Amino acid sequence: MSEFKVEIKNLYKIFGPNPKKHVDKVKAGVGKQELLDKHQHVLGLKDVNINIPPKQVQVIMGLSGSGKSTLIRHINRLIEPTAGELLVDGKDVLAMDDKELEQFRRFGASMVFQKFALLPHRTIMENAMYGLKIQGVDDAEGRPRAQKWLDRVGLSGFEDRYPAQLSGGMQQRVGLARALATDAEILLMDEAFSALDPLIRMDMQDVLLGLQKELHKTIIFITHDLDEALRIGDDIAILRDGEVVQQGKPQEIVLNPADEYVTDFIQDINRARVLEVGTVVEKDGKGKGPEISHDALIEEALQVLSHAHEEVAVITKDGKRIGTATLEGMIKAIARPDIEKKGIDSYF
């Protein structure tokens, strides 16, 4: 049994009348623009390799046209690949026959869409029950299951209303409840919050993170927003022109961007909300101060030091001292590169 829930191996997608004919050209180095100009085919994905452990949030991000939505639609074969492998629990999704694929879509993976994808002529309860009906669950069992998730996403009392009577954020909650009601182990979320206003979007992120702490689903989350990616992702894969340019933990990407493209992405983020205080620990550091766990965010650590009127914190791991971290070291770690060059005093 594989240690990964989802394995994407050497995945290529070329759009056009004869895509398989052009795979070798792409493998030989033909780029996206050349493929379009000379061969009238569009390169969607190029040699994508991503291993996704179970019960984690895997974010796939990039700008428009990077291939992220194309990629997520391969997982449940809404889009067929040109070449490559796609395994779920070690089973090749691409080798599934029609019946196996139907079962996988019904029970294995649920999807939450950017545009909500609710049925306008059905009530909120009927929309929340829709996935269960597809699974063959009768109303006597399906209604309480759907009600449970409508309650969990804060929609108690709206069961008999219609989608047009709800705000965008509330409609997306219905979509999330519908996906969760099916009890699928994999949750596919394609730009699920990008159509929402910023405050509502953060609220939905909180809802998702809260549910994930309890449910431990394998979530594959598509976004073009790096702040969102850093906030919810256990791991992030960044796409550019159909290729993965960097994959890693949020801290790894912020501390060690792979190239200028990634560097530009992370330039304006609030590093204090991403970096853990353990990244600036001095392991042989001396001194006393408030104790802070190594996995606390620097933002939290700065607040602790401010309240304690101290400039040094004792950093702990599993309750044991591993060193210290200074106020100056924390601020240097979170300063933008242009500020860092000017010196620490320019931060204040």
Stockholm file with secondary structure:
# STOCKHOLM 1.0

chainA/1-348         MSEFKVEIKNLYKIFGPNPKKHVDKVKAGVGKQELLDKHQHVLGLKDVNINIPPKQVQVIMGLSGSGKSTLIRHINRLIEPTAGELLVDGKDVLAMDDKELEQFRRFGASMVFQKFALLPHRTIMENAMYGLKIQGVDDAEGRPRAQKWLDRVGLSGFEDRYPAQLSGGMQQRVGLARALATDAEILLMDEAFSALDPLIRMDMQDVLLGLQKELHKTIIFITHDLDEALRIGDDIAILRDGEVVQQGKPQEIVLNPADEYVTDFIQDINRARVLEVGTVVEKDGKGKGPEISHDALIEEALQVLSHAHEEVAVITKDGKRIGTATLEGMIKAIARPDIEKKGIDSYF
#=GR chainA/1-348 SS CCSCSEEEEEEEEEESSSGGGGHHHHHTTCCHHHHHHHHCCEEEEEEEEEEECTTCEEEEECSTTSSHHHHHHHHTTSSCCSEEEEEETTEEGGGCCHHHHHHIIIIIEEEECTTCCCCTTSCHHHHHHHHHHHHTCCHHHHHHHHHHHHHHTTCTTCTTSCGGGSCHHHHHHHHHHHHHHTTCSEEEEESTTTTSCHHHHHHHHHHHHHHHHHHCCEEEEEESCHHHHHHHCSEEEEEETTEEEEEECHHHHHHSCSSHHHHHHHTTSCGGGTCBGGGGCBTTCCCCCCEEETTSBHHHHHHHHHHHTCSEEEEEETTEEEEEEEHHHHHHHHSCHHHHHHCGGGGC
#=GC SS_cons         CCSCSEEEEEEEEEESSSGGGGHHHHHTTCCHHHHHHHHCCEEEEEEEEEEECTTCEEEEECSTTSSHHHHHHHHTTSSCCSEEEEEETTEEGGGCCHHHHHHIIIIIEEEECTTCCCCTTSCHHHHHHHHHHHHTCCHHHHHHHHHHHHHHTTCTTCTTSCGGGSCHHHHHHHHHHHHHHTTCSEEEEESTTTTSCHHHHHHHHHHHHHHHHHHCCEEEEEESCHHHHHHHCSEEEEEETTEEEEEECHHHHHHSCSSHHHHHHHTTSCGGGTCBGGGGCBTTCCCCCCEEETTSBHHHHHHHHHHHTCSEEEEEETTEEEEEEEHHHHHHHHSCHHHHHHCGGGGC
//
